[in-house]
Amino acid sequence: MTDMQCCWQFQKCGCEEGGSNSHVKGPCPAAMEKRLNGTNRGKNAGRSCWVMDKTFHGNEDKAYYQKLGGCFKCPHMSSVRTGEGDRFNFGLDVLLADLDPKMLSVAMVMYHELMMVYNDLTQTKQQLIQAEKTNALGKMAGSMAHEFNTPLGSLLLNIGMLNQAMEAGNAGMMKKITTSMEGIAKHLRGIVTNFRSFTRSGIHEPMRPEKLGGIFDNTRALVGQLASDSGITLEFKLQEDVEIRCRSVEIVQVLINLIQNAIEAVKGGGNPRIEIKGSKAAGHAMIEVCDNGREIPRGIKEQMMQPFFTTKDKERGTGLGLTVCKNIAENHQGSFMIDMESSHTRFILKLPLDGGNTGDRSQK
Amino acid sequence: MTQARILVVDDDLNMRETLAMMLEMAGFNAAKAEDGLAARELMQSGDFDLVISDIKMPRMNGIELFTWNKQNKNIPTILITGFADIIETKEAFEMGVLEFLAKPFDNEEIMSAVMKTLETKKA
C-alpha cells in the first residue's frame, strides 16, 4: 500500500513527478527514489525523504546527514513516525543494502541506539510540556472556580424561579426562564470544552489549519478571568485573521504561559495592561505578547531563555516555561524570542502560515 | 416593602439578568449595572434600598463600590462572589457588609439575605 500522504503532498511543494513545480528543476529526488517505494507505505521516498540527499527547497547541496537535524523537527517526519508507530522504518538500511554487511550492521546498531536516545528525549520533552501545563492549570484554579460558580449560581436561581412559575401556571414566564437556562447551559458547555481541550496532550494530534482568531478566543476564555481577577486589562488585537498549521492546544499553552508570566509582572502596578497582537509578516503569522511592567535589564533578558532560569521563588517557578514555549515553536517549524530592544517585555512567536512556503517547512 | 428598589451589580450578564428577574418576580423594583462604576452613577442619580453586588468586576470592583457607598450613600449591601475565600469574607465583614454570599447560591439563600438586610435597614 503506497497511498499514504507523501512529503510533496504534506508540504504542497508541487515537486513530485508531474507536479506544478516539477518543470523548474525536474522532480525532487525524494519523489524519484524507487528503492524506497513502499517504505512507511509511501510512494518512492515520499515517507522516508529524510534519508535522501539533495532534496529540494534549500537542501539541494546537502547530503542526508547534513539536513537530518532539521528533518527530526519536520512535522512530516513526526506525522509519519506517529502514523506508523512500531512499523516505522527509518529507511536507511534500504539505501545502504549495497554496503559491506559488517559495516552495515555496525551502522544499524548505532542508528538504533541513537533512535532510542531520540525517543527518550522526545518523551521527556512531552512530559515537560505536560508538567508546565499542570503548573499553568494550578494558577488558573481560582479563576476556574469563579468561571463555574457564576453560571451554576444563575442556573440554581433559574430553577427556583421555574418552580415558582410552574406553581403559578405562568407559561410566559416559564418560557423566559427556560430560554435563560439554555443560554447558561451553553455557556457552561463552552467553558468545559475549553478546559478539556487545554488539559489534553497535544502531541498525538495532527497539525491542522487553525485561525489565529480562534486561538485567541480559546486563550481569552481560559485566562481572561485570571487577568480580570488581578485587575489587569487583557487586550487581544488581530490585524489579520491568518490561518496557521498547528496543534492549537500547544499554541494556546504558549500564550497562557506568557500571559501568566505577564500577569505576575504587571500585577499591582499602575494601569496594568497586557496586549496580545496577531499579524502576518513575511509568510509567517506573528504573535506578540507585550506587557507594561518594569523594564527588564538586558542581562536578565539574555538569561531568561535558558532552561531553569527564574526570577520567581522555587515554589512558584520551574524556570522551564519559556523553554517549553521555545520547544513548541520549534516543533511547529517556527521561532520564539524575546525582544532585546523593547523597553517593555515583549515576546515574539512566529509560526508558518498554512500552505505558506516559508522555506522552514521544506526540509526533507 | 415589596416596592423596595434593589440595584443588582454583576459583570456576568446571565447572573445580572437572572437576579433582576427573580427580584421582579418577588415584587421588588430591580435596576442593573455591569460594574462598580456604572453602579456608582446609578446610585448618584437615584435612591436604592439595597445593593446586591459581585466582588470581582472590571473598572471598579465590589469592595471599592462598597467603600464609596459607605462614605456617600450608606445603602445596605449584600456582596456576592464566585471566588469566595476566607480573606475576602473577613475583609467584607470588617468593612461592615451585613451579608456575604458565595456563588452558587439558590433562591432561598438570596431571598433570605435580601429580606434580612431590608428588615435590618427598617429597624
Interface residues (C-beta under 8 A of the other chain):
Chain A: G142 S143 A145 H146 E147 F148 N149 T150 P151 L152 G153 S154 L155 L156 L157 N158 I159 G160 M161 Q164 A165 M173 K176 I177 S180 G183 I184 H187 S228 D229 G231 T233
Chain B: D11 D12 N14 M15 E17 T18 L19 M21 M22 M25 K56 P58 N61 I80 T81 G82 F83 A102 K103 P104 F105 D106 N107 E108 I110
